[in-house]
Amino acid sequence: MTIEYGTPISATKIVFGYGQMFQGIGIGAGAALLAALYPSLRAVTIQPIDAMKRIRRGYRRRPAQKTYGLAFGLLLLVYLAVSSFSGWASQTRTFEILDPMAAMAGVVLVAPFAVLGLVRVFKLAIGMAADQRRRGTARA
């Protein structure tokens, strides 16, 4: 099937039991609940008029929250790299469980910053191309 970490892996049949399916559904539902809990509790405390005023003024999140999220995500990805290269997951069950969790959480925390960076690069490239096009038509 594939080779991961230099070890051939082959699977002829993959079977999921009911317990594993319910566990996956439970983890997904729990993650969705946790993700929705903070914004919904915060929305309950803010009056609608105040929320509209913040939107009109361009209310933004504090930069510290963004920095901590990015730093924690990068820390998780560094842990994952070190754990993968050192083989910690094969030594203890704890690391075997933590590795996929660190991979998911690290990517979730870092991905928005990566996408935002790419959007800024593309906007800059499009703006530069538009400026060159304007300069080219102004000379002609």
N, CA and C of each residue as an Amber inpcrd file, in Angstrom:
protein
   420
   0.8210000  -1.1800000   0.0000000   0.0000000   0.0000000   0.0000000
   0.8750000   1.2570000   0.0000000   1.7170000   1.4290000   1.0240000
   2.5890000   2.5920000   1.1000000   3.7650000   2.2850000   2.0120000
   4.7330000   3.1680000   2.0040000   5.8660000   3.0260000   2.9080000
   5.9280000   4.2810000   3.7590000   5.8770000   4.0900000   5.0750000
   5.9480000   5.2130000   5.9980000   7.1090000   4.9540000   6.9420000
   8.0000000   5.9300000   7.0390000   9.1790000   5.8300000   7.9040000
  10.0660000   4.6480000   7.5200000  10.1030000   4.2970000   6.2500000
  10.9760000   3.2290000   5.7820000  10.4600000   1.8340000   6.0530000
   9.2530000   1.6810000   6.5500000   8.6770000   0.3760000   6.8470000
   7.5340000   0.1080000   5.8830000   7.6020000  -1.0010000   5.1410000
   6.4920000  -1.2950000   4.2280000   5.2140000  -1.6090000   5.0030000
   4.1300000  -1.0010000   4.5530000   2.8270000  -1.2050000   5.1790000
   1.8850000  -1.7620000   4.1220000   1.2210000  -2.8480000   4.4510000
   0.2450000  -3.3910000   3.5090000  -1.0110000  -3.7720000   4.2790000
  -2.1370000  -3.5090000   3.6740000  -3.4250000  -3.8550000   4.2730000
  -4.3140000  -4.4160000   3.1850000  -4.8120000  -5.6040000   3.4190000
  -5.7120000  -6.1940000   2.4340000  -7.1660000  -5.9100000   2.7690000
  -7.4470000  -5.7350000   4.0720000  -8.8150000  -5.4870000   4.4840000
  -8.7890000  -4.6210000   5.7430000  -9.5560000  -3.5540000   5.7230000
  -9.6530000  -2.6710000   6.8810000 -11.0480000  -2.8070000   7.4540000
 -11.1240000  -3.1070000   8.7370000 -12.4120000  -3.3440000   9.3940000
 -12.5440000  -2.3710000  10.5550000 -13.6740000  -1.6810000  10.6030000
 -13.9980000  -0.7880000  11.7130000 -15.1700000  -1.3850000  12.4780000
 -15.0030000  -1.5020000  13.7740000 -16.0790000  -2.0050000  14.6200000
 -17.0160000  -0.8790000  15.0100000 -18.1330000  -1.2510000  15.6340000
 -19.1040000  -0.2480000  16.0600000 -18.4940000   0.6870000  17.1060000
 -17.6840000   0.1300000  17.9860000 -17.0550000   0.9480000  19.0130000
 -16.1750000   2.0330000  18.4170000 -15.4230000   1.6980000  17.3820000
 -14.5560000   2.6860000  16.7350000 -15.3750000   3.7450000  16.0030000
 -16.4810000   3.3230000  15.3910000 -17.3260000   4.3080000  14.7120000
 -17.9510000   5.2710000  15.7140000 -18.4550000   4.7450000  16.8380000
 -19.0370000   5.6150000  17.8590000 -17.9800000   6.5090000  18.4960000
 -16.7760000   5.9810000  18.6390000 -15.6880000   6.7900000  19.1900000
 -15.3710000   7.9580000  18.2410000 -15.3190000   7.7040000  16.9560000
 -15.0720000   8.7660000  15.9810000 -16.1780000   9.8090000  15.9810000
 -17.4170000   9.3490000  16.0450000 -18.5480000  10.2810000  16.0930000
 -18.4950000  11.0940000  17.3740000 -18.1580000  10.4520000  18.4800000
 -18.0670000  11.1540000  19.7620000 -16.9670000  12.1940000  19.7800000
 -15.8130000  11.8470000  19.2310000 -14.7100000  12.8080000  19.1770000
 -15.0790000  13.9930000  18.2880000 -15.6990000  13.7260000  17.1490000
 -16.1210000  14.8100000  16.2570000 -17.1670000  15.7080000  16.8990000
 -18.1400000  15.1030000  17.5670000 -19.1800000  15.8930000  18.2270000
 -18.5920000  16.6930000  19.3880000 -17.6780000  16.0860000  20.1270000
 -17.0330000  16.8020000  21.2320000 -16.2030000  17.9740000  20.7420000
 -15.4750000  17.7690000  19.6650000 -14.6630000  18.8570000  19.1020000
 -15.5520000  19.9920000  18.5940000 -16.6630000  19.6400000  17.9390000
 -17.5890000  20.6770000  17.4570000 -18.2130000  21.4410000  18.6170000
 -18.5460000  20.7280000  19.6790000 -19.1270000  21.3730000  20.8530000
 -18.1280000  22.3290000  21.4930000 -16.9040000  21.8770000  21.6640000
 -15.8830000  22.7490000  22.2510000 -15.5910000  23.9540000  21.3660000
 -15.5770000  23.7520000  20.0570000 -15.2990000  24.8560000  19.1440000
 -16.4190000  25.8920000  19.1520000 -17.6380000  25.4540000  19.3710000
 -18.7790000  26.3770000  19.3530000 -19.0850000  26.9740000  20.7180000
 -18.5500000  26.3910000  21.7780000 -18.9060000  26.8150000  23.1240000
 -18.4430000  28.2350000  23.4400000 -17.1840000  28.5490000  23.2110000
 -16.6630000  29.8790000  23.5620000 -17.3530000  30.9980000  22.7700000
 -17.4500000  30.8910000  21.4400000 -18.1350000  31.9770000  20.7200000
 -19.5950000  32.1430000  21.1300000 -20.2710000  31.0350000  21.4150000
 -21.6840000  31.1670000  21.7940000 -21.8300000  31.7840000  23.1860000
 -20.9710000  31.4160000  24.1250000 -21.0220000  32.0310000  25.4480000
 -20.6630000  33.5090000  25.3780000 -19.7380000  33.8490000  24.5340000
 -19.3630000  35.2550000  24.3770000 -20.5030000  36.0520000  23.7250000
 -21.1820000  35.4360000  22.7680000 -22.2810000  36.1200000  22.0880000
 -23.4470000  36.3930000  23.0330000 -23.6180000  35.5570000  24.0240000
 -24.7060000  35.7590000  24.9800000 -24.4580000  37.0120000  25.8200000
 -23.2080000  37.3370000  26.0850000 -22.8930000  38.4660000  26.9660000
 -22.8540000  39.8080000  26.2380000 -22.8500000  39.8080000  24.9270000
 -22.7480000  41.0510000  24.1620000 -24.1260000  41.4340000  23.6310000
 -24.4860000  42.6760000  23.8260000 -25.7480000  43.1870000  23.2920000
 -25.6260000  43.3320000  21.7690000 -26.6950000  43.0880000  21.0240000
 -26.6290000  43.1810000  19.5580000 -26.1680000  44.5540000  19.0620000
 -26.5840000  45.6160000  19.7130000 -26.1860000  46.9600000  19.2810000
 -24.6750000  47.1330000  19.4400000 -24.1280000  46.6530000  20.5630000
 -22.6840000  46.7430000  20.7770000 -21.9180000  45.9330000  19.7390000
 -22.4450000  44.7700000  19.3940000 -21.7860000  43.9370000  18.3890000
 -21.7560000  44.6400000  17.0350000 -22.8460000  45.2950000  16.6690000
 -22.8810000  46.0100000  15.3850000 -21.9350000  47.2060000  15.4010000
 -21.8060000  47.8810000  16.5420000 -20.8640000  48.9950000  16.6380000
 -19.4330000  48.5120000  16.4610000 -19.1140000  47.3570000  17.0510000
 -17.7630000  46.8090000  16.9180000 -17.4620000  46.4480000  15.4730000
 -18.4480000  45.8990000  14.7860000 -18.2470000  45.5430000  13.3830000
 -18.0130000  46.8020000  12.5540000 -18.7830000  47.8430000  12.8080000
 -18.6480000  49.0930000  12.0580000 -17.2830000  49.7380000  12.3120000
 -16.7810000  49.6480000  13.5460000 -15.4930000  50.2440000  13.8870000
 -14.3170000  49.3880000  13.4330000 -14.5720000  48.1920000  12.9490000
 -13.4850000  47.3180000  12.5370000 -12.8390000  46.6210000  13.7170000
 -13.6480000  46.1500000  14.6560000 -13.1410000  45.4700000  15.8420000
 -12.3200000  44.2610000  15.4360000 -11.1480000  44.1390000  16.0330000
 -10.2770000  43.0020000  15.7270000  -9.8810000  42.3120000  17.0110000
  -9.4920000  41.0530000  16.8690000  -9.0240000  40.3020000  18.0350000
  -7.6920000  40.8460000  18.5040000  -7.4110000  40.5870000  19.7450000
  -6.1260000  41.0070000  20.2800000  -5.0100000  40.2260000  19.6050000
  -3.9010000  40.8800000  19.2620000  -2.8070000  40.1840000  18.6030000
  -2.1860000  39.0920000  19.4650000  -2.2770000  39.2030000  20.7970000
  -1.6800000  38.1970000  21.6690000  -2.3390000  36.8360000  21.4490000
  -3.6630000  36.8120000  21.2550000  -4.3450000  35.5450000  21.0170000
  -3.8510000  34.9020000  19.7280000  -3.6670000  35.7080000  18.7060000
  -3.1740000  35.1740000  17.4420000  -1.7520000  34.6460000  17.5930000
  -0.9270000  35.3830000  18.3090000   0.4590000  34.9770000  18.4820000
   0.5530000  33.6840000  19.2750000  -0.2240000  33.5690000  20.3490000
  -0.1780000  32.3540000  21.1530000  -0.6870000  31.1510000  20.3710000
  -1.7260000  31.3290000  19.5770000  -2.2420000  30.2250000  18.7700000
  -1.2140000  29.7450000  17.7670000  -0.5610000  30.6760000  17.0910000
   0.4680000  30.3140000  16.1190000   1.6560000  29.6560000  16.8160000
   2.0820000  30.2160000  17.9400000   3.2340000  29.6600000  18.6610000
   2.9370000  28.2500000  19.1700000   1.7500000  28.0390000  19.7120000
   1.3890000  26.7180000  20.2190000   1.2830000  25.7140000  19.0720000
   0.7250000  26.1310000  17.9380000   0.6390000  25.2480000  16.7830000
   2.0110000  24.8560000  16.2640000   2.9060000  25.8320000  16.1820000
   4.2720000  25.5250000  15.7380000   4.9840000  24.6130000  16.7280000
   4.7610000  24.8310000  18.0220000   5.3550000  23.9760000  19.0450000
   4.8700000  22.5340000  18.9040000   3.5720000  22.3570000  18.6270000
   3.0430000  21.0110000  18.4220000   3.6420000  20.3500000  17.1890000
   3.8280000  21.1090000  16.1280000   4.4200000  20.5340000  14.9180000
   5.8940000  20.1970000  15.1210000   6.6100000  21.0150000  15.8950000
   8.0080000  20.6920000  16.2120000   8.0700000  19.4250000  17.0580000
   7.1680000  19.3230000  18.0530000   7.1030000  18.0950000  18.8530000
   6.8590000  16.8900000  17.9480000   5.9400000  17.0230000  17.0030000
   5.6140000  15.9160000  16.1080000   6.8260000  15.5030000  15.2870000
   7.5750000  16.4850000  14.7780000   8.7690000  16.1640000  13.9960000
   9.8090000  15.4390000  14.8500000  10.0540000  15.9420000  16.0400000
  11.0370000  15.3040000  16.9250000  10.5750000  13.9060000  17.3020000
   9.3030000  13.7620000  17.6270000   8.7650000  12.4530000  18.0000000
   8.8420000  11.4670000  16.8420000   8.5800000  11.9430000  15.6320000
   8.6160000  11.0550000  14.4630000  10.0300000  10.5780000  14.1680000
  10.9870000  11.4960000  14.2260000  12.3610000  11.1200000  13.9040000
  13.0140000  10.2920000  15.0050000  12.6040000  10.4740000  16.2410000
  13.2190000   9.7300000  17.3440000  12.5170000   8.4030000  17.6130000
  11.3260000   8.2170000  17.0700000  10.6130000   6.9580000  17.2420000
   9.9400000   6.8080000  18.5890000   9.5530000   7.9160000  19.2120000
   8.9040000   7.8490000  20.5170000   7.6060000   7.0630000  20.4790000
   6.8720000   7.1620000  19.3780000   5.5630000   6.5030000  19.2910000
   5.6990000   4.9850000  19.3720000   6.8050000   4.4560000  18.8880000
   6.9810000   3.0110000  18.9420000   7.4330000   2.5470000  20.3260000
   7.8420000   3.4850000  21.1740000   8.3460000   3.1130000  22.4950000
   7.2490000   3.0690000  23.5550000   6.3250000   4.0150000  23.5320000
   5.2710000   4.0450000  24.5560000   3.9180000   4.3300000  23.9100000
   2.9010000   3.8470000  24.5560000   1.5300000   4.0330000  24.0690000
   1.1150000   5.5040000  24.1680000   1.6310000   6.2140000  25.1660000
   1.2730000   7.6240000  25.3560000   1.6660000   8.4500000  24.1390000
   2.8950000   8.2790000  23.6710000   3.3410000   9.0340000  22.5020000
   2.6170000   8.5840000  21.2420000   2.2360000   7.3160000  21.2020000
   1.4860000   6.8180000  20.0510000   0.1320000   7.5180000  19.9540000
  -0.4490000   7.8540000  21.1040000  -1.7290000   8.5660000  21.1250000
  -1.5230000  10.0640000  20.8830000  -0.4540000  10.6260000  21.4560000
  -0.2210000  12.0670000  21.3500000   0.1820000  12.5200000  19.9400000
   0.8880000  11.6820000  19.2050000   1.3720000  12.0870000  17.8800000
   0.2580000  12.5110000  16.9260000  -0.7990000  11.7060000  16.7140000
  -1.8560000  12.1580000  15.8070000  -2.5960000  13.3900000  16.3270000
  -2.7500000  13.4750000  17.6600000  -3.4210000  14.6470000  18.2230000
  -2.5920000  15.9060000  17.9940000  -1.2740000  15.7960000  18.1700000
  -0.3920000  16.9440000  17.9300000  -0.4110000  17.3340000  16.4560000
  -0.4770000  16.3430000  15.5740000  -0.5120000  16.6360000  14.1410000
  -1.7770000  17.4060000  13.7830000  -2.9160000  16.9400000  14.2660000
  -4.1750000  17.6110000  13.9350000  -4.2390000  19.0070000  14.5450000
  -3.9350000  19.1120000  15.8320000  -4.0310000  20.4120000  16.5000000
  -3.0110000  21.3980000  15.9350000  -1.7960000  20.9270000  15.6540000
  -0.7750000  21.8140000  15.0970000  -1.1720000  22.3680000  13.7450000
  -1.6950000  21.5050000  12.8950000  -2.1090000  21.9520000  11.5630000
  -3.3060000  22.8950000  11.6630000  -4.2460000  22.5930000  12.5450000
  -5.4230000  23.4520000  12.7020000  -5.0210000  24.8410000  13.1820000
  -4.0280000  24.9270000  14.0720000  -3.6190000  26.2230000  14.6040000
  -2.7290000  27.0070000  13.6360000  -1.9460000  26.3140000  12.8200000
  -1.0040000  26.9920000  11.9230000  -1.6240000  27.2950000  10.5610000
  -2.5390000  26.4590000  10.0910000  -3.0890000  26.6010000   8.7410000
  -3.7130000  27.9650000   8.4560000  -4.5010000  28.5650000   9.3610000
  -5.0650000  29.8770000   9.0360000  -3.9970000  30.9390000   8.7610000
  -2.8810000  30.8690000   9.4790000  -1.8130000  31.8390000   9.2560000
  -1.1270000  31.5880000   7.9060000  -0.9820000  30.3160000   7.5480000
  -0.3920000  29.9890000   6.2510000  -1.2890000  30.4640000   5.1130000
  -2.5930000  30.2370000   5.2430000  -3.5420000  30.6780000   4.2150000
  -3.5460000  32.2010000   4.1240000  -3.5590000  32.8760000   5.2660000
  -3.5380000  34.3370000   5.2730000  -2.2740000  34.8690000   4.5930000
  -1.1490000  34.2330000   4.8680000   0.1010000  34.6380000   4.2170000
   0.0390000  34.4570000   2.7080000  -0.5090000  33.3350000   2.2590000
  -0.6430000  33.1070000   0.8150000  -1.5850000  34.1080000   0.1680000
  -2.6730000  34.4360000   0.8480000  -3.6100000  35.4280000   0.3160000
  -2.9090000  36.7750000   0.1660000  -2.1150000  37.1540000   1.1590000
  -1.3920000  38.4300000   1.0750000  -0.3850000  38.4280000  -0.0660000
   0.3110000  37.3060000  -0.2560000   1.2730000  37.2110000  -1.3560000
   0.5550000  37.3290000  -2.6910000  -0.5750000  36.6210000  -2.8440000
  -1.3170000  36.6920000  -4.1040000  -1.8720000  38.0870000  -4.3520000
  -2.3680000  38.7540000  -3.3030000  -2.8620000  40.1200000  -3.4740000
  -1.7400000  41.0480000  -3.9140000  -0.5730000  40.8750000  -3.3140000
   0.5790000  41.6930000  -3.6840000   0.9780000  41.4330000  -5.1370000
   1.0050000  40.1660000  -5.5340000   1.3730000  39.8260000  -6.9130000
   0.3440000  40.3730000  -7.9070000  -0.9270000  40.2670000  -7.5680000
  -1.9680000  40.7880000  -8.4580000  -1.8700000  42.3070000  -8.5540000
  -1.6180000  42.9650000  -7.4190000  -1.4580000  44.4220000  -7.4250000
  -0.2590000  44.8610000  -8.2540000   0.8460000  44.1250000  -8.1430000
   2.0320000  44.4630000  -8.9350000   1.7710000  44.2520000 -10.4250000
   1.0760000  43.1820000 -10.7680000   0.7590000  42.9280000 -12.1820000
  -0.1650000  44.0130000 -12.7250000  -1.1220000  44.4510000 -11.9060000
  -2.0320000  45.5110000 -12.3430000  -1.2730000  46.8260000 -12.5340000
  -0.3200000  47.1250000 -11.6390000   0.4930000  48.3380000 -11.7840000
   1.3270000  48.2920000 -13.0600000   1.9230000  47.1420000 -13.3650000
   2.7100000  47.0150000 -14.5940000   1.8300000  47.1800000 -15.8180000
   0.6260000  46.6330000 -15.7580000  -0.2820000  46.7660000 -16.8890000
  -0.6720000  48.2180000 -17.0940000  -0.9140000  48.9380000 -15.9920000
  -1.2710000  50.3660000 -16.1030000  -0.1120000  51.1570000 -16.6630000
   1.0980000  50.8730000 -16.1990000   2.2630000  51.5790000 -16.7130000
   2.4950000  51.3070000 -18.1910000   2.2400000  50.0560000 -18.5810000
   2.4130000  49.6890000 -19.9930000   1.4000000  50.3790000 -20.8890000
   0.1630000  50.5350000 -20.4240000  -0.8580000  51.1900000 -21.2530000
  -0.6650000  52.7140000 -21.2150000  -0.0660000  53.2580000 -20.1220000
   0.1580000  54.7120000 -20.0650000   1.2610000  55.1320000 -21.0270000
   2.2530000  54.2900000 -21.2500000   3.3560000  54.6220000 -22.1670000
   2.9310000  54.5220000 -23.6380000   1.9870000  53.6420000 -23.8980000
   1.6100000  53.4280000 -25.2940000   0.7290000  54.5050000 -25.8460000
